[in-house]
């Protein structure tokens, strides 16, 4: 039995012993006597996540080590925070929040760009035992309003603006608009003023971040139960209503700390860079929490893979800051490859310190895998996980034993994850046969224990279809060596450049257009972004409009209501949508047509003549 097989088997056969040992890597206020009980990990343990990310490293003499490197090509700023400096900033920000009445169990919404204060805000909430909910800065006012109403924050932490390569995005008007639309009213908003766009503050509600923090006292960590929530992160659901994924404190800290050494092979003191955004789960897990829990130096990058200023941006960061492990999305590598196919910009920098390139967030196509591997001369490691799971389900665990790489596969399930591929009857599929990818319960520490304020939806979405298993929502197969192949979503959530977006939410926006009778949005394959949304609209009778004009209006509408992150640009006017006799739109068949894949005409179709019309409409775009 190989080293990896031995670790994996122990994690599945003796999970309590396995995770009990892993828990010793974390500082506890009250060490858990029970590893797993009543459906929860470490139910009688108490700890503080911020203490484990900052205080303990300072207490053990590593306060002068770099904790956070802020690199912002859009502002021309590089700043390094030691563990001691970051702790000071976080303790005073926590004091500010306490002064505003925030206590353990309260929620705080964070709507900020990629600036150090966003990391400080998250850790300050954790320090108090408050529950943070970070909303990606690219989301429009309506999406922010929905999340504010659901999370019901006592305080909102935001910034005056975010900065894109070609423009400044004013956040404060979006926040003001969201608060007008929301029914819930937070007591206070604290705004980080950035010189590129100074916001107007509303008397009595809004505070200036710098002044509020300057006047605050540092506060100590608050001890919380391991099962208390650390954060809520909203992810798209097929209904168009976001799902609030809850992460607890204890299981999260144990699993993420374990993953840094064993999955990523990262050691304390090394520089680890997850080139993502704090608004997404990768940013939560691998920009903020995991690297700091492990005592690494983490990079916070405010820029793009290309255009800030060129396709060598990532390689500059790697070389300048001696990054040992880089984790990003395949989309980023595809964007670099598109602009610099020969890799000339990479050759300008000394990348000899880079040990691994990890990719996740969407399917890694073999072409991108080979290009990156040939360019860098290091292992390129595909791995697969979800917002719900919080850390990798399948990966090549280089810290345990590097396994042979098979392009197209994220390798084997990670220890702790008992992955199965089930058929429609709930039986295991033979090797090579596609089915639904599931994880046998219990899920390991760090995975979601629930959906925020929606236990029924949690069971309906993940647990009902296959009793005793968690349904990932992805289809795929295992091969004879136990390697997993994930082929894509089995629902109507699409993956645009690593961002999970609901086609249902886009359909709601499009259907609101006065000339649209009905519509369908599907994800079509895209070489750069993995998938892009494509809308098909049937106009109301008598709506004699130029289809191009309709497309422009719908594009603007989706951009306004959901945000530019949706990358919605194509809306095709058709005379009818293909449906079953019961009225269900045949989205999967439409997706096959758009992608040029073979398809069978469903036996339940109402009018087979609708399908060639879709094919013709796609061809016309």
Protein Blocks (a to p, Z undefined) as FASTA:
>chain_A
ZZklmmmmmmmmmmmlmmmmmmmmpccfbdcfbfbgghiahklbccdfklmmmmmmmmno
pampcfbdcddfknopacdddfklmmmmmmmmmmmmmmnopaehiacdddddddfklmmm
mmmmmmnopacddddfkbcfklmmmmmmmnopabdcddfbdcdfkbccdfklmmmmmmmm
pmbdcfbdcddddfklccdddehkaccfklmmmmpccdddddddfkbcfbdcddddfkop
acdddddfklmmmmmmmmmmmmnopaehiacdddddfkbmklmmmmmmmmmmnopacddd
dddfehpabfklmmmmmmmnopabdcddfklmmmmmmmmmnommmmmpccklpmbdcdeh
iacdfklmmmmmmmnopacddddddfklopafbdcdfkloccdddehiahjadehiacdd
ddfkopacdehiacdddddddddehiafbdehilklmmmmmmmmmghiacehiacdddfk
opacdfbdfbfbdceehiacdfklmmmmmmmpmkbmbdcddddddfklopacddddddde
hiacdfklmmmmmmmmmmmmnopklopabdcddfbdcddfkopacfklmmmmmnopacdd
dfkbfblmlmmmmmmmmmmZZ
